[in-house]
Amino acid sequence: MKITLFILSLIPYFATFGQTQAEMNEEAKKAHSLADKEMTLVYKTLMSNLTTQSEKDLLLAAQRAWITYKEAHCKALAHQYEGGSMMPLIYYNCLEEMTRQRMEQLNAYGQ
C-alpha cells in the first residue's frame, strides 16, 4: 500500500516532464534559456558594481572566453550522440549546467 501511494504521489512530478524525446529536448532548451537569463542578470549586476574600467574590461574578456569555451565543450560532449534524437538534450543540459556553475562563480567574484 505504501509503495502504491508513493508511486501515485510521483505522477504529478513526472507529468510535468516531457514524455517524448522531442518534448525532453524542448524542456532542456527552455531550462538553459532560463538559466542564461538568470546568469545575465548576475553578470550585469556584477558589472555595475565594479568600480574601474579595467575591472570591467577584464570581466568582459573573461565572460566572452567562457561563452566560447562553454559552447565548444557542450558541442563536443553532444557530438558523441551525433545523429541521435537525444543529442539536443545532451547539449542543452550541458549548457544549463555550465551556466549555473558560472552564475556561482560570478556570485563568488562579486563578494
Backbone torsions as a table, in degrees:
resi	resn	phi	psi	omega
1	MET	NA	-44.5	-179.7
2	LYS	-62.9	-38.3	179.7
3	ILE	-65.5	-42.1	179.3
4	THR	-62.0	-44.4	178.8
5	LEU	-63.8	-39.8	178.4
6	PHE	-61.8	-47.9	-180.0
7	ILE	-62.3	-43.3	178.6
8	LEU	-64.0	-33.4	179.2
9	SER	-69.2	-21.6	-180.0
10	LEU	-84.6	-14.7	-177.0
11	ILE	-56.3	-48.0	178.6
12	PRO	-61.5	-33.6	179.1
13	TYR	-63.6	-50.0	-178.0
14	PHE	-72.8	-25.6	-179.9
15	ALA	-67.8	-21.0	179.8
16	THR	-81.8	-8.7	-179.3
17	PHE	-106.6	146.3	-179.9
18	GLY	-60.6	145.5	-179.6
19	GLN	-100.4	-25.8	177.3
20	THR	-96.6	163.0	179.0
21	GLN	-62.2	-40.0	179.3
22	ALA	-61.5	-40.2	178.3
23	GLU	-66.8	-41.7	178.6
24	MET	-64.9	-39.6	177.8
25	ASN	-61.7	-43.5	-179.5
26	GLU	-66.1	-40.3	178.2
27	GLU	-65.1	-38.1	177.3
28	ALA	-65.2	-39.8	178.0
29	LYS	-63.1	-43.6	178.9
30	LYS	-65.4	-39.7	179.9
31	ALA	-64.3	-39.9	177.4
32	HIS	-66.0	-42.3	179.9
33	SER	-59.8	-42.6	177.8
34	LEU	-63.7	-45.5	179.3
35	ALA	-61.7	-39.3	-179.8
36	ASP	-64.7	-40.5	177.5
37	LYS	-64.6	-41.4	178.6
38	GLU	-64.1	-42.8	-179.9
39	MET	-65.6	-37.5	178.5
40	THR	-60.7	-39.3	177.3
41	LEU	-64.8	-42.4	178.0
42	VAL	-62.5	-44.6	-179.5
43	TYR	-62.0	-47.2	-179.4
44	LYS	-63.5	-39.3	177.6
45	THR	-63.6	-44.9	178.5
46	LEU	-61.2	-45.8	179.9
47	MET	-59.3	-40.5	-178.7
48	SER	-69.9	-21.8	179.8
49	ASN	-88.9	-12.9	178.1
50	LEU	-74.3	143.9	-172.1
51	THR	-98.7	-28.2	-178.0
52	THR	-110.5	153.5	178.9
53	GLN	-66.3	-32.9	179.6
54	SER	-65.6	-38.4	175.6
55	GLU	-61.1	-44.5	-179.2
56	LYS	-64.6	-41.8	179.2
57	ASP	-63.4	-41.1	179.7
58	LEU	-66.5	-42.1	178.5
59	LEU	-65.9	-40.5	177.8
60	LEU	-61.2	-45.2	178.5
61	ALA	-62.4	-41.9	179.4
62	ALA	-64.9	-41.6	-178.7
63	GLN	-66.0	-42.1	178.3
64	ARG	-63.4	-41.9	178.6
65	ALA	-65.4	-39.7	179.1
66	TRP	-63.8	-42.3	179.5
67	ILE	-61.2	-44.1	177.8
68	THR	-60.7	-44.8	178.7
69	TYR	-63.3	-47.2	-178.0
70	LYS	-56.6	-48.9	-178.2
71	GLU	-64.6	-42.7	179.6
72	ALA	-65.5	-43.3	-179.3
73	HIS	-62.1	-46.9	-177.0
74	CYS	-69.9	-34.1	175.4
75	LYS	-64.8	-41.6	179.1
76	ALA	-64.6	-41.4	179.0
77	LEU	-64.1	-45.5	-178.1
78	ALA	-71.9	-23.3	-178.0
79	HIS	-59.0	-26.7	177.3
80	GLN	-58.8	-22.6	-177.3
81	TYR	-108.7	19.8	-178.7
82	GLU	-49.1	128.2	179.6
83	GLY	85.8	-9.9	179.9
84	GLY	-93.1	156.0	-176.9
85	SER	-72.3	-17.2	-179.6
86	MET	-94.4	2.8	178.6
87	MET	-55.5	-46.6	178.0
88	PRO	-62.0	-35.5	179.1
89	LEU	-61.7	-46.3	179.3
90	ILE	-62.4	-44.5	-178.4
91	TYR	-62.4	-51.8	-176.5
92	TYR	-70.9	-33.5	175.0
93	ASN	-63.9	-40.4	177.7
94	CYS	-62.6	-47.3	179.4
95	LEU	-59.2	-43.4	-179.8
96	GLU	-63.9	-46.8	-179.1
97	GLU	-60.1	-46.1	-179.5
98	MET	-66.7	-35.7	179.0
99	THR	-65.7	-41.7	178.1
100	ARG	-66.5	-37.4	175.6
101	GLN	-63.5	-40.8	179.5
102	ARG	-64.9	-37.5	176.6
103	MET	-58.0	-43.5	177.8
104	GLU	-61.9	-41.1	178.2
105	GLN	-63.6	-44.7	179.2
106	LEU	-64.4	-40.7	177.4
107	ASN	-63.3	-39.9	178.6
108	ALA	-67.5	-37.6	179.1
109	TYR	-62.6	-36.0	-176.9
110	GLY	-78.0	-1.4	-177.3
111	GLN	-101.6	NA	NA
